[in-house]
Amino acid sequence: MKRLALAMLCAACGGSTGLQGSLGSDVSLAYTTVLIQSTPSVIGVSFETPTPGQSGEDIVLKVTATTSGLDLTKPLTIDLTTLVSGAQRGSVVRVVSGDGRGDLPTIQRGTLAFDSAPTAGKTVSGTLNILFAAGSAFASGRTVFGDFSALITVPGQ
């Protein structure tokens, strides 16, 4: 019964059960839930899965973007590499129980796109495409991409 409920939940998340890309050769990109949260200055898309043997969720991948200067009233493609106040607009983290590889390199190329205006309380679909900067650290030169769909919520509400 739990598997059926998870399968139905994943179908509501856009029909996908995992992100794709070369990062998947190093870590699992499988997820069960997509969470989109928005504040007046930031939007984040989090791909999560239950933490094995514990309560709580592992964050397979979370992409956060500063929305300063963007028109959030229409469909939107965010260039995650744009500099805002001297820092890259987008960032990516992962928080997986028992895996210390949470820090990811800067984004060399990347977009976070929404098919409709990313408005709190509305369901929105979109795509994620990222190439991490080359180097010797974990995830360097790797890619991750995929589609998503979820209700946009406001943290704490």
C-alpha positions as MATLAB code, in Angstrom:
seq = 'MKRLALAMLCAACGGSTGLQGSLGSDVSLAYTTVLIQSTPSVIGVSFETPTPGQSGEDIVLKVTATTSGLDLTKPLTIDLTTLVSGAQRGSVVRVVSGDGRGDLPTIQRGTLAFDSAPTAGKTVSGTLNILFAAGSAFASGRTVFGDFSALITVPGQ';
ca = [
       0.000    0.000    0.000;
       2.880    2.393    0.820;
       4.439    1.766   -2.598;
       1.153    2.526   -4.325;
       0.843    5.786   -2.375;
       4.427    6.738   -3.284;
       3.817    5.883   -6.937;
       0.724    8.081   -6.957;
       2.658   10.886   -5.252;
       5.434   10.640   -7.862;
       2.882   10.782  -10.652;
       1.636   14.038   -9.127;
       5.241   15.288   -9.117;
       5.494   15.046  -12.888;
       5.791   11.308  -13.468;
       9.508   11.140  -12.786;
      11.222    9.198  -10.049;
      14.691   10.536  -10.627;
      16.767   13.299  -12.040;
      19.149   12.456  -14.857;
      22.696   13.366  -15.766;
      26.271   12.297  -15.152;
      26.021   13.130  -11.425;
      23.928    9.947  -11.240;
      27.074    7.863  -11.764;
      28.326    9.091   -8.362;
      25.122    9.326   -6.288;
      21.493    8.285   -6.530;
      19.277   10.930   -8.112;
      16.065    9.053   -7.245;
      13.409   11.035   -5.401;
       9.819   10.585   -4.249;
       8.755   14.178   -3.649;
       9.309   17.585   -5.225;
       8.947   20.592   -2.956;
       8.915   24.145   -4.307;
       9.162   26.943   -1.766;
       9.133   30.666   -2.422;
       9.785   33.818   -0.427;
       9.792   37.384   -1.754;
      13.517   37.059   -2.596;
      14.259   33.341   -3.167;
      12.720   30.302   -4.844;
      13.892   26.752   -4.199;
      13.124   23.408   -5.802;
      13.945   20.412   -3.623;
      13.953   16.779   -4.754;
      13.508   14.587   -1.672;
      13.219   10.976   -0.593;
      12.552    9.371    2.808;
      15.671    8.817    4.893;
      16.164    5.021    5.076;
      15.458    3.623    8.540;
      14.666    7.053   10.018;
      11.952    9.644   10.038;
      12.598   12.657    7.866;
      13.670   13.325    4.326;
      16.971   13.226    2.480;
      17.450   16.112    0.072;
      18.688   14.425   -3.092;
      19.201   17.855   -4.670;
      17.989   21.352   -3.845;
      18.337   24.230   -6.274;
      17.860   27.712   -4.863;
      17.754   30.941   -6.852;
      17.658   34.567   -5.787;
      14.709   36.212   -7.543;
      15.883   39.812   -7.209;
      15.098   41.751  -10.401;
      13.048   38.956  -11.990;
       9.437   39.235  -13.217;
       7.634   36.460  -11.322;
       4.254   37.234  -12.908;
       4.871   35.171  -16.055;
       6.599   31.970  -17.190;
      10.255   32.292  -16.320;
      13.682   30.854  -17.107;
      16.274   31.735  -14.480;
      19.947   31.783  -15.501;
      21.513   30.337  -12.354;
      24.976   31.715  -13.227;
      23.988   35.403  -13.279;
      25.708   37.459  -10.590;
      23.451   39.202   -8.067;
      25.196   41.440   -5.503;
      28.505   39.739   -6.335;
      27.265   36.160   -5.847;
      25.947   33.575   -8.270;
      22.120   33.733   -8.489;
      21.765   29.954   -8.126;
      23.158   27.400   -5.737;
      22.791   23.658   -5.321;
      23.097   21.476   -2.214;
      22.352   17.930   -1.193;
      21.736   16.625    2.317;
      21.703   12.842    2.401;
      21.976   10.930    5.668;
      25.335    9.174    5.999;
      26.808   10.934    2.951;
      29.015   13.949    3.623;
      29.106   15.005   -0.032;
      26.718   17.921    0.334;
      28.803   20.785   -0.978;
      28.550   21.049   -4.736;
      30.734   23.128   -7.074;
      29.617   26.418   -8.556;
      27.354   26.214  -11.567;
      29.148   26.643  -14.899;
      25.904   26.646  -16.901;
      22.415   26.239  -15.547;
      18.787   27.158  -15.790;
      15.713   26.713  -13.652;
      12.611   27.198  -15.808;
       8.955   27.509  -14.823;
       6.211   26.892  -17.415;
       3.908   29.389  -15.691;
       4.287   32.194  -13.149;
       5.813   30.735   -9.959;
       3.087   31.914   -7.595;
       2.632   30.651   -4.028;
      -0.424   28.398   -3.722;
      -0.325   27.375   -7.394;
       1.036   24.194   -8.980;
       3.816   24.846  -11.463;
       5.823   22.637  -13.823;
       9.316   23.254  -15.013;
      12.763   21.991  -15.906;
      16.197   22.016  -14.362;
      19.475   21.865  -16.329;
      22.871   22.215  -14.619;
      26.521   21.702  -15.515;
      28.849   22.053  -12.528;
      32.209   23.781  -12.958;
      35.180   21.512  -13.712;
      37.673   20.710  -10.971;
      38.729   17.929   -8.642;
      35.956   18.207   -6.025;
      32.923   15.921   -5.862;
      30.450   16.593   -8.736;
      32.928   18.734  -10.711;
      32.132   18.694  -14.418;
      28.970   16.653  -13.814;
      25.482   17.363  -15.139;
      22.022   17.038  -13.651;
      18.704   17.701  -15.352;
      15.025   16.831  -15.184;
      11.419   17.951  -15.133;
       9.327   18.741  -12.077;
       5.837   19.732  -11.019;
       4.610   20.701   -7.559;
       2.577   23.143   -5.504;
       4.530   26.270   -4.525;
       4.469   26.842   -0.785;
       5.817   29.534    1.514;
       8.181   28.280    4.260;
       6.474   28.190    7.655;
       2.946   28.361    6.239;
];
